[in-house]
Amino acid sequence: MASQVVSEDDRTRIDKARLIASIDSLPLGFILTDETNEIVLTNNALNYILGYSEKEPFKERLDRLLDLKKCCEECRKKRELVEIKDLLVEGKRLRMILNPVSVLGADEKVIGVVVLIEEVTH
């Protein structure tokens, strides 16, 4: 029986596909930013929670509704989880959790922020 050899590139693509599928299956809105607070990745639930609009580009809508860059900068400066409760956005009550992404090591450089958004309207 011959064994299959999986290259490092194939393993990376497989791991990336699993990660993206996992993020897309979350019931919470998900945003990943880079070290300059630019959006790198979002999931489908985010569009559902914030509402999709053909008239307004998504990143502009996100910045207008949430002031995301300001929130991410606060999280990066504190270097700890930040929770924003009772955020009112177009009639919906949201909870936003921001968590810095750090490279482990001596300086623990913050390389981005993970943002989770949950609709808590009842």
C-alpha positions in Angstrom: 0.0 0.0 0.0 1.5 3.3 -1.1 1.3 6.2 1.3 0.2 9.6 0.2 2.6 12.5 0.7 1.0 15.9 1.3 3.2 18.8 0.5 3.5 21.7 2.9 1.7 23.9 0.3 -1.2 21.4 0.2 -1.3 21.2 4.0 -1.5 25.0 4.2 -4.3 25.2 1.6 -6.2 22.4 3.5 -5.8 24.2 6.8 -6.8 27.5 5.4 -10.0 25.9 3.8 -10.9 24.4 7.2 -10.3 27.7 9.0 -12.5 29.7 6.5 -15.3 27.1 6.6 -15.2 27.2 10.4 -15.4 31.0 10.5 -18.2 31.0 7.9 -20.2 28.6 10.0 -20.2 30.8 13.1 -23.6 32.3 14.1 -21.8 35.5 15.2 -20.5 38.2 12.9 -16.7 37.8 12.5 -14.1 40.4 11.4 -10.4 40.0 11.4 -8.2 43.1 11.0 -4.5 43.5 10.2 -1.9 45.6 12.1 -3.3 48.8 10.4 -6.9 47.9 11.4 -7.9 47.2 7.8 -10.4 44.3 7.4 -8.7 41.1 6.2 -11.6 38.6 6.6 -15.3 38.6 7.4 -18.0 35.9 7.5 -21.5 35.6 6.1 -23.2 36.1 9.5 -21.8 39.7 9.6 -23.8 40.6 6.5 -27.0 39.1 8.0 -26.5 40.9 11.4 -25.6 44.3 9.9 -27.9 44.1 6.9 -26.6 44.0 3.3 -27.0 47.1 1.2 -26.4 47.3 -2.6 -26.2 51.1 -2.3 -23.3 51.3 0.1 -20.0 49.5 -0.1 -19.6 47.0 2.8 -16.5 48.6 4.4 -18.0 52.1 4.3 -21.2 50.7 5.9 -19.3 48.9 8.6 -17.2 52.0 9.5 -20.4 54.2 9.5 -22.4 51.8 11.7 -19.7 50.7 14.1 -16.7 53.1 14.0 -14.7 49.9 13.7 -11.3 51.5 13.4 -11.7 53.4 16.6 -12.8 50.3 18.5 -9.9 48.2 17.1 -7.4 50.9 18.0 -8.7 50.9 21.6 -8.3 47.1 21.8 -4.8 47.3 20.3 -3.7 49.9 22.8 -5.1 48.1 25.8 -3.8 44.7 24.5 -6.8 43.0 26.1 -10.3 41.9 25.3 -12.8 44.8 24.9 -16.5 44.3 25.2 -19.1 46.8 24.0 -22.6 46.1 25.2 -25.9 47.6 24.1 -24.6 49.0 20.8 -27.6 50.3 18.9 -27.3 49.9 15.1 -30.3 50.6 12.9 -32.8 49.3 15.4 -30.8 46.3 16.5 -29.1 45.9 19.8 -25.6 44.4 19.4 -22.8 43.2 21.6 -19.3 43.5 20.2 -16.2 41.7 21.5 -12.7 42.7 20.3 -9.7 40.6 21.1 -6.1 41.5 20.0 -4.1 39.0 18.0 -0.5 38.9 19.2 2.6 37.2 18.0 4.0 35.3 21.0 7.5 36.3 22.0 9.4 39.0 23.8 7.5 42.0 22.4 4.1 40.3 21.8 3.4 42.5 18.9 -0.3 43.0 18.1 -0.8 42.0 14.5 -4.6 42.5 14.3 -7.9 42.3 16.1 -10.6 39.6 16.0 -14.1 41.2 16.3 -17.2 39.1 17.1 -20.6 40.7 16.8 -23.7 39.2 18.3 -27.3 40.5 17.9 -28.9 40.6 21.3 -32.2 42.3 20.4 -35.1 40.7 22.3 
